[in-house]
Amino acid sequence: MPAEIHVFRCLEDNIGALIHDPQTGACAAIDAPEEAAVEAALAQTGWRLSDILVTHRHADHIQGIPGLKSRHGCRVVAPVKAQTDVPFADTYVREGDSVLVGELNAHVWETPGHCRDHIAYWFAADRALFAGDTLFTLGCGRVMESSYAEMWHSLQRLAALPGEARVYSGHDYVLSNAKFALAVEPGNDALQARQKEAEAAKAEGRFLVPSTIAEEKATNPFLRAGEPAVAEAAGKAGADAETVFTALREWKNRF
């Protein structure tokens, strides 16, 4: 049976997600930005929390865990590189490991860039990627601890997934990301349509999570660093894609 996934807003702009195995009843929260928001999502769906899968150690992704673990007795899975900052986890994982939520299987990918301990969870059978703060709709995470090269490698790995793969990101920055993307590629018709879709979604109280890998490759400037027009806009015409990506990310930091 396919996984059931529910997304919801947490804090100001975080996105929470629950993934539920209808066959066994197991349910995992991807990160726990806000205890009350996760509890509300559980009440709305009627699912029982069995696991929390942590993408990285930043406070706005883990601060709800202690209360949820105390209430539900759920298992907490976290990156081994975040062990010092997430000492309450039950299981620590690294590149190549797998995590089961009931009978749903997630591959663990280390995706450094935003921070050194960052991981993503790829539920291949369900074509669902929980990317945390590595890949956003129309954007990517700020490079805070790792190198631009590491972030570029992480993004390229995600971009190689099937086009239909759904991308569940950790924040809703869609409108600000769209503004920057249009500064890079004002003539991108798919991007213009995506901005209109994002504006309509906001007016209706929705957000564009999940996206898909195909949509991101068509509209996200950070996945389009190999396009000549993007390189030219970044002032790096003729440069390799990694150099263009670095220039784009630095431009976005100032935008």
The 8 nearest C-alpha neighbors of each residue, nearest first, counted from 0:
[[1, 22, 2, 21, 20, 3, 103, 102],
 [2, 0, 125, 3, 20, 21, 124, 103],
 [1, 3, 20, 19, 4, 125, 18, 0],
 [2, 4, 19, 18, 1, 20, 5, 21],
 [5, 3, 18, 17, 19, 2, 6, 16],
 [4, 6, 17, 16, 18, 7, 3, 40],
 [7, 5, 16, 15, 17, 4, 14, 8],
 [8, 6, 15, 14, 16, 9, 5, 40],
 [7, 9, 14, 15, 13, 12, 10, 6],
 [8, 10, 13, 14, 36, 33, 15, 11],
 [9, 11, 13, 12, 33, 8, 32, 36],
 [12, 10, 13, 9, 8, 14, 171, 170],
 [11, 13, 171, 170, 10, 9, 14, 8],
 [14, 12, 170, 9, 169, 10, 8, 11],
 [13, 15, 8, 170, 169, 9, 7, 171],
 [16, 14, 7, 6, 8, 9, 13, 29],
 [15, 17, 6, 29, 5, 28, 7, 18],
 [16, 18, 28, 5, 27, 4, 29, 19],
 [17, 19, 4, 27, 26, 3, 2, 28],
 [20, 18, 26, 3, 2, 25, 21, 4],
 [19, 21, 2, 25, 24, 22, 23, 101],
 [22, 20, 24, 23, 19, 2, 0, 3],
 [21, 23, 20, 24, 0, 102, 101, 25],
 [24, 22, 25, 101, 21, 20, 102, 19],
 [25, 23, 21, 20, 22, 26, 19, 101],
 [26, 24, 101, 20, 23, 49, 19, 100],
 [27, 25, 19, 48, 49, 18, 47, 20],
 [28, 26, 50, 51, 18, 17, 49, 48],
 [29, 27, 17, 51, 16, 30, 52, 50],
 [28, 30, 52, 16, 51, 53, 17, 27],
 [29, 31, 53, 60, 52, 28, 61, 51],
 [32, 30, 63, 61, 60, 33, 64, 34],
 [31, 33, 60, 59, 63, 61, 62, 30],
 [34, 32, 63, 36, 31, 35, 9, 10],
 [33, 35, 63, 37, 36, 38, 67, 31],
 [36, 34, 38, 37, 33, 39, 63, 9],
 [37, 35, 39, 38, 33, 34, 9, 40],
 [36, 38, 40, 34, 39, 35, 41, 33],
 [39, 37, 41, 35, 40, 36, 42, 34],
 [38, 40, 36, 42, 37, 41, 43, 35],
 [41, 39, 43, 37, 42, 38, 44, 36],
 [42, 40, 38, 44, 46, 39, 43, 45],
 [41, 43, 39, 45, 40, 44, 38, 46],
 [42, 44, 40, 41, 45, 39, 46, 38],
 [45, 43, 41, 46, 42, 40, 5, 39],
 [44, 46, 42, 41, 43, 47, 40, 48],
 [45, 47, 41, 44, 48, 26, 42, 24],
 [48, 46, 26, 49, 45, 41, 25, 24],
 [49, 47, 26, 50, 27, 73, 71, 46],
 [50, 48, 73, 26, 25, 27, 74, 47],
 [51, 49, 27, 74, 73, 75, 48, 26],
 [50, 52, 28, 75, 27, 29, 30, 76],
 [53, 51, 29, 76, 30, 75, 28, 77],
 [52, 54, 30, 77, 55, 76, 29, 51],
 [53, 55, 118, 117, 131, 119, 30, 52],
 [56, 54, 117, 53, 116, 57, 118, 78],
 [55, 57, 81, 84, 58, 85, 61, 60],
 [58, 56, 59, 60, 55, 61, 62, 84],
 [57, 59, 61, 60, 62, 56, 32, 63],
 [58, 60, 32, 57, 61, 62, 33, 13],
 [59, 61, 32, 30, 58, 31, 57, 62],
 [62, 60, 31, 58, 64, 63, 32, 59],
 [61, 63, 58, 64, 32, 59, 60, 31],
 [64, 62, 34, 33, 31, 32, 61, 65],
 [63, 65, 67, 61, 66, 62, 31, 68],
 [66, 64, 68, 67, 63, 69, 62, 87],
 [67, 65, 69, 68, 64, 63, 70, 34],
 [68, 66, 70, 64, 69, 65, 71, 34],
 [67, 69, 72, 65, 73, 71, 70, 66],
 [68, 70, 66, 67, 72, 71, 65, 73],
 [69, 71, 67, 68, 72, 66, 73, 65],
 [72, 70, 73, 68, 69, 67, 48, 49],
 [73, 71, 68, 69, 70, 74, 49, 67],
 [72, 74, 49, 50, 68, 71, 48, 75],
 [73, 75, 50, 89, 49, 51, 76, 72],
 [76, 74, 88, 51, 89, 50, 52, 73],
 [75, 77, 90, 52, 88, 91, 53, 89],
 [78, 76, 53, 91, 88, 92, 52, 79],
 [79, 77, 92, 81, 80, 91, 93, 116],
 [78, 80, 91, 82, 92, 81, 93, 77],
 [79, 81, 116, 78, 82, 115, 83, 93],
 [82, 80, 78, 79, 84, 83, 116, 56],
 [81, 83, 85, 79, 84, 86, 80, 78],
 [84, 82, 81, 85, 86, 80, 79, 56],
 [83, 85, 81, 82, 86, 56, 57, 87],
 [84, 86, 82, 87, 83, 81, 88, 56],
 [87, 85, 82, 88, 83, 84, 81, 89],
 [86, 88, 85, 89, 75, 65, 82, 64],
 [89, 87, 75, 86, 90, 76, 85, 77],
 [88, 90, 75, 74, 76, 87, 91, 77],
 [91, 89, 76, 88, 75, 77, 92, 74],
 [92, 90, 79, 77, 78, 76, 89, 88],
 [93, 91, 78, 79, 96, 77, 90, 76],
 [92, 94, 96, 79, 78, 95, 107, 109],
 [95, 93, 108, 109, 107, 96, 92, 118],
 [94, 96, 107, 93, 108, 97, 106, 109],
 [95, 97, 107, 94, 93, 92, 106, 98],
 [98, 96, 106, 105, 107, 104, 95, 99],
 [99, 97, 105, 104, 106, 100, 96, 107],
 [98, 100, 104, 103, 101, 102, 105, 97],
 [101, 99, 103, 102, 25, 104, 26, 27],
 [100, 102, 25, 103, 23, 99, 20, 24],
 [101, 103, 100, 99, 104, 20, 23, 22],
 [104, 102, 100, 99, 101, 20, 105, 122],
 [103, 105, 99, 98, 122, 102, 100, 97],
 [106, 104, 122, 98, 121, 97, 120, 99],
 [105, 107, 97, 121, 120, 96, 122, 108],
 [108, 106, 120, 96, 94, 97, 95, 119],
 [109, 107, 94, 119, 118, 110, 106, 120],
 [108, 110, 118, 94, 117, 111, 119, 107],
 [109, 111, 153, 118, 117, 108, 119, 112],
 [112, 110, 115, 117, 114, 150, 149, 113],
 [113, 111, 150, 145, 114, 142, 149, 146],
 [112, 114, 142, 143, 141, 140, 111, 133],
 [115, 113, 144, 112, 111, 116, 117, 143],
 [114, 116, 111, 117, 145, 144, 112, 113],
 [115, 117, 80, 81, 114, 55, 78, 111],
 [118, 116, 55, 111, 110, 114, 54, 115],
 [119, 117, 109, 110, 54, 108, 55, 116],
 [118, 120, 130, 108, 129, 54, 107, 109],
 [121, 119, 107, 129, 105, 106, 128, 122],
 [122, 120, 128, 106, 105, 123, 127, 129],
 [123, 121, 105, 127, 125, 124, 104, 126],
 [122, 124, 126, 125, 121, 127, 105, 106],
 [123, 125, 126, 122, 104, 127, 103, 1],
 [124, 126, 127, 123, 122, 1, 2, 164],
 [127, 125, 164, 123, 124, 122, 165, 128],
 [128, 126, 165, 122, 125, 164, 121, 166],
 [129, 127, 121, 166, 130, 120, 165, 167],
 [130, 128, 167, 120, 119, 131, 168, 166],
 [129, 131, 119, 168, 133, 128, 134, 167],
 [132, 130, 169, 168, 133, 54, 129, 119],
 [131, 133, 140, 169, 134, 130, 168, 113],
 [132, 134, 140, 139, 131, 130, 113, 135],
 [135, 133, 139, 130, 132, 140, 138, 168],
 [136, 134, 138, 139, 168, 137, 133, 132],
 [135, 137, 138, 173, 210, 215, 134, 207],
 [138, 136, 219, 176, 135, 177, 215, 173],
 [139, 137, 135, 136, 176, 219, 134, 221],
 [138, 140, 134, 135, 133, 141, 221, 132],
 [141, 139, 133, 132, 113, 142, 134, 138],
 [140, 142, 113, 143, 139, 248, 252, 112],
 [143, 141, 113, 112, 144, 140, 145, 147],
 [142, 144, 113, 114, 141, 145, 112, 146],
 [145, 143, 114, 115, 142, 113, 112, 146],
 [144, 146, 112, 115, 114, 143, 142, 149],
 [147, 145, 149, 148, 112, 150, 144, 142],
 [146, 148, 150, 149, 245, 151, 142, 145],
 [147, 149, 151, 146, 150, 152, 241, 245],
 [150, 148, 152, 146, 147, 151, 112, 111],
 [149, 151, 112, 153, 147, 152, 148, 111],
 [150, 152, 148, 154, 149, 153, 147, 155],
 [151, 153, 149, 155, 150, 154, 148, 156],
 [154, 152, 110, 150, 156, 151, 155, 149],
 [155, 153, 151, 157, 156, 152, 158, 150],
 [156, 154, 158, 152, 157, 153, 151, 159],
 [155, 157, 153, 159, 154, 158, 152, 160],
 [158, 156, 154, 159, 155, 160, 153, 212],
 [157, 159, 155, 160, 156, 154, 212, 222],
 [160, 158, 156, 157, 155, 161, 162, 212],
 [159, 161, 158, 157, 162, 164, 212, 156],
 [162, 160, 164, 163, 159, 212, 213, 126],
 [161, 163, 213, 212, 164, 160, 211, 214],
 [162, 164, 161, 211, 165, 212, 213, 126],
 [165, 163, 126, 161, 211, 162, 212, 127],
 [164, 166, 211, 127, 210, 209, 128, 126],
 [167, 165, 128, 209, 210, 211, 168, 129],
 [168, 166, 209, 129, 208, 128, 130, 165],
 [167, 169, 131, 130, 135, 170, 166, 129],
 [168, 170, 131, 14, 132, 13, 167, 15],
 [171, 169, 13, 14, 12, 168, 172, 135],
 [170, 172, 12, 173, 13, 14, 206, 169],
 [173, 171, 175, 174, 176, 170, 12, 136],
 [172, 174, 176, 171, 175, 136, 177, 137],
 [175, 173, 177, 176, 172, 178, 197, 194],
 [176, 174, 178, 177, 173, 172, 179, 180],
 [175, 177, 173, 179, 174, 178, 137, 138],
 [178, 176, 180, 174, 175, 179, 194, 173],
 [179, 177, 175, 181, 176, 180, 174, 182],
 [178, 180, 182, 176, 181, 177, 175, 183],
 [179, 181, 177, 183, 182, 178, 220, 176],
 [182, 180, 185, 184, 183, 178, 179, 177],
 [181, 183, 179, 180, 184, 185, 178, 232],
 [182, 184, 180, 181, 232, 229, 185, 179],
 [185, 183, 181, 186, 187, 182, 180, 229],
 [186, 184, 181, 187, 182, 183, 180, 191],
 [187, 185, 184, 188, 181, 191, 190, 189],
 [188, 186, 190, 184, 189, 185, 191, 218],
 [187, 189, 191, 190, 186, 192, 185, 193],
 [190, 188, 192, 191, 187, 193, 218, 217],
 [189, 191, 193, 218, 187, 192, 188, 194],
 [190, 192, 188, 194, 193, 189, 187, 195],
 [191, 193, 189, 195, 190, 194, 196, 188],
 [194, 192, 190, 196, 191, 195, 197, 189],
 [195, 193, 197, 191, 196, 192, 177, 190],
 [196, 194, 198, 192, 197, 193, 199, 191],
 [195, 197, 193, 199, 194, 198, 200, 192],
 [198, 196, 194, 200, 195, 199, 193, 201],
 [197, 199, 195, 201, 200, 196, 194, 202],
 [200, 198, 202, 196, 197, 201, 195, 203],
 [199, 201, 205, 197, 203, 198, 202, 206],
 [200, 202, 204, 198, 203, 205, 199, 206],
 [201, 203, 199, 200, 204, 198, 205, 197],
 [204, 202, 200, 201, 205, 199, 206, 198],
 [203, 205, 201, 202, 200, 206, 199, 198],
 [206, 204, 200, 201, 203, 207, 202, 199],
 [205, 207, 200, 208, 201, 197, 171, 204],
 [208, 206, 209, 210, 197, 205, 136, 200],
 [209, 207, 210, 206, 167, 168, 136, 166],
 [208, 210, 167, 166, 165, 207, 211, 168],
 [209, 211, 166, 208, 165, 136, 207, 214],
 [212, 210, 165, 214, 213, 166, 164, 163],
 [211, 213, 162, 215, 214, 164, 216, 158],
 [214, 212, 162, 216, 211, 215, 217, 163],
 [215, 213, 211, 217, 212, 216, 218, 210],
 [214, 216, 219, 212, 218, 217, 213, 137],
 [217, 215, 213, 214, 222, 218, 219, 212],
 [216, 218, 214, 215, 213, 219, 189, 190],
 [219, 217, 190, 215, 216, 214, 220, 189],
 [218, 220, 137, 215, 221, 222, 138, 216],
 [221, 219, 223, 222, 180, 218, 224, 229],
 [220, 222, 223, 219, 224, 244, 138, 139],
 [221, 223, 220, 219, 216, 224, 215, 158],
 [224, 222, 220, 225, 221, 226, 219, 216],
 [223, 225, 240, 244, 226, 243, 221, 222],
 [224, 226, 240, 223, 227, 230, 239, 229],
 [225, 227, 229, 224, 223, 228, 230, 240],
 [228, 226, 230, 229, 231, 225, 236, 237],
 [229, 227, 231, 230, 226, 232, 184, 236],
 [230, 228, 232, 226, 231, 227, 224, 233],
 [231, 229, 236, 235, 227, 233, 228, 232],
 [230, 232, 236, 234, 228, 233, 229, 235],
 [231, 233, 229, 234, 230, 183, 228, 235],
 [234, 232, 230, 231, 235, 247, 246, 229],
 [233, 235, 231, 232, 236, 230, 246, 243],
 [234, 236, 230, 233, 238, 231, 243, 237],
 [237, 235, 231, 230, 238, 234, 227, 233],
 [236, 238, 235, 239, 230, 227, 231, 240],
 [239, 237, 235, 236, 242, 243, 240, 230],
 [238, 240, 242, 241, 243, 237, 225, 224],
 [239, 241, 225, 243, 224, 242, 244, 238],
 [242, 240, 244, 243, 239, 245, 151, 148],
 [243, 241, 245, 244, 240, 239, 238, 246],
 [242, 244, 240, 246, 241, 245, 224, 230],
 [243, 245, 241, 247, 242, 246, 224, 240],
 [246, 244, 242, 248, 243, 247, 147, 249],
 [245, 247, 243, 249, 244, 248, 250, 233],
 [248, 246, 250, 244, 245, 249, 233, 251],
 [247, 249, 251, 245, 250, 246, 244, 252],
 [250, 248, 252, 246, 251, 247, 245, 253],
 [251, 249, 247, 253, 248, 252, 246, 254],
 [250, 252, 254, 248, 253, 249, 247, 179],
 [253, 251, 249, 250, 254, 248, 141, 247],
 [254, 252, 250, 251, 249, 248, 247, 179],
 [253, 251, 252, 250, 179, 249, 178, 175]]
